[in-house]
């Protein structure tokens, strides 16, 4: 999205971590039971923030492909290799 000034990263991180359950996962809000959907969304949101990634040991998310930045780079390289092989 390229508009980091529109998000209060500190408040975002605080809310998401407050929604984390002691039994694992994340709920929709603090005190809610965790579920896979909100667990994914919370981890994805935290992975979009550079500072949170470093602090929490998460990989940076490439939102265009919904994969880690490392995986996106690997996929891009595979695509280039496939294109080169097809042209030969």
C-alpha positions as CSV (number, residue, x, y, z in Angstrom):
1,X,0.0,0.0,0.0
2,X,3.0,2.3,0.5
3,X,1.3,4.5,3.1
4,X,2.9,3.7,6.4
5,X,2.0,7.0,7.9
6,X,-1.7,6.0,7.8
7,X,-1.1,3.3,10.4
8,X,-0.1,3.7,14.0
9,X,2.2,0.7,14.1
10,X,2.8,0.9,17.8
11,X,-1.0,0.8,18.6
12,X,-1.6,-1.8,15.9
13,X,1.1,-4.1,17.4
14,X,-0.2,-3.5,21.0
15,X,-3.7,-4.4,20.0
16,X,-2.7,-7.5,18.1
17,X,-0.5,-8.8,20.8
18,X,-3.3,-8.2,23.4
19,X,-5.5,-10.4,21.2
20,X,-3.0,-13.3,21.4
21,X,-4.3,-16.2,23.5
22,X,-2.3,-17.9,26.2
23,X,-3.3,-21.2,24.6
24,X,-1.9,-20.1,21.2
25,X,-3.3,-18.2,18.3
26,X,-5.2,-14.9,18.1
27,X,-8.8,-13.9,18.6
28,X,-10.7,-11.1,16.9
29,X,-10.3,-9.0,20.0
30,X,-8.6,-9.3,23.4
31,X,-10.5,-12.0,25.5
32,X,-11.9,-13.7,22.4
33,X,-11.1,-17.3,21.7
34,X,-8.4,-17.8,19.1
35,X,-9.3,-19.1,15.6
36,X,-7.2,-19.8,12.5
37,X,-8.7,-16.9,10.5
38,X,-7.8,-14.2,13.0
39,X,-4.5,-15.9,13.8
40,X,-3.5,-15.6,10.2
41,X,-4.7,-12.0,9.9
42,X,-2.8,-11.0,13.0
43,X,0.5,-12.6,11.9
44,X,0.1,-11.1,8.4
45,X,-0.5,-7.6,9.9
46,X,2.5,-8.0,12.2
47,X,4.6,-9.2,9.2
48,X,3.8,-6.1,7.2
49,X,5.5,-3.9,9.9
50,X,9.3,-3.9,9.6
51,X,9.8,-3.1,13.3
52,X,7.4,-5.9,14.5
53,X,9.1,-8.3,12.1
54,X,12.5,-7.8,13.7
55,X,11.2,-7.8,17.3
56,X,9.0,-10.8,16.9
57,X,11.2,-12.9,14.6
58,X,8.6,-12.9,11.7
59,X,9.4,-12.9,8.0
60,X,8.4,-9.9,6.0
61,X,5.2,-10.5,4.1
62,X,4.9,-9.8,0.4
63,X,1.2,-8.7,0.2
64,X,1.0,-9.0,-3.6
65,X,1.6,-12.7,-3.5
66,X,0.6,-13.4,0.2
67,X,3.9,-15.1,0.9
68,X,7.1,-14.2,2.7
69,X,9.4,-11.8,0.9
70,X,12.0,-14.6,0.6
71,X,9.5,-16.9,-1.1
72,X,8.4,-14.1,-3.4
73,X,12.0,-13.6,-4.5
74,X,12.4,-17.3,-5.0
75,X,9.2,-17.5,-7.1
76,X,10.3,-14.6,-9.2
77,X,13.7,-16.3,-9.9
78,X,11.9,-19.5,-10.8
79,X,9.7,-17.6,-13.2
80,X,12.7,-16.1,-14.9
81,X,14.4,-19.5,-15.2
82,X,11.2,-21.0,-16.7
83,X,11.0,-18.2,-19.2
84,X,14.6,-18.6,-20.2
85,X,14.2,-22.4,-20.5
86,X,11.1,-21.9,-22.7
87,X,12.9,-19.5,-25.0
88,X,15.8,-22.0,-25.6
